């Protein structure tokens, strides 16, 4: 066998995931290669089960093992850091809804993966209240507030995804009194781990607008349009306390 290193590596990956690799037929036919292939697959499945613990709690270990195996066979990792593995798992679960029968399961998977992203994100500078000293209201409204890399948020409609996820993650019983309504969530990663809290629809719209590069003035208008009864001052105070933003920008 004589081929460039890059071509060999590509063929080896194809063979690992049972795609055609005729150039390595003499290698892939050996028993030891099958053992190696199974070991790699098992590592991918273990990573998925670790990254999506709330999904496994809801569907059970056996179903999760089968789903994770099917996903790993179709979508191998593209990053050696396996905490980043499973970006498409939520969409994969949507296609399996007829099998698991849980219309909220894909959103719970999204929240599981947001936790992984928040946990593993690079620590970047944070906006502090002292940074706002001396600024006028006009200055502030024309500034840009960008969420930090370790912050994730989403509004989930129509299911109480945060409550479902929290009960699964914390081993809490589901209360029959829990209202079945849409919920939003904010996750913030830091040196102490990942914190999470409810976030109203207007808050999610505000962070969407900030992430899209709108000024604070425009982003606040988006929030009020989404939720007319929103107390914006209270929202901004909670987001500041949660260390959501990078330092102000005026560019």
Secondary structure, 3 states (H helix, E strand, C coil): CCCCHHHHHHHHHHHHCCCCCHHHHHHHCCHHHHHHHHHHHHHHHHHHHHHCHHHHHHHCHHHHHHHHHHHHHHCCCCCCCHHHCCCCHHHHHHHCHHHHCCCCHHHHHHHHHHHHHHHHCCCCCCCCHHHHCCCCHHHHHCCECCECCCEEEEEECCCCHHHHHHHHHHCCCCCCCCCCCCEEEEEEEECCEEEEEECCHHHHHHHHHHHCCCCHHHHHHHHHHHCCCCCHHHHHHHHHHCCCECCCECC
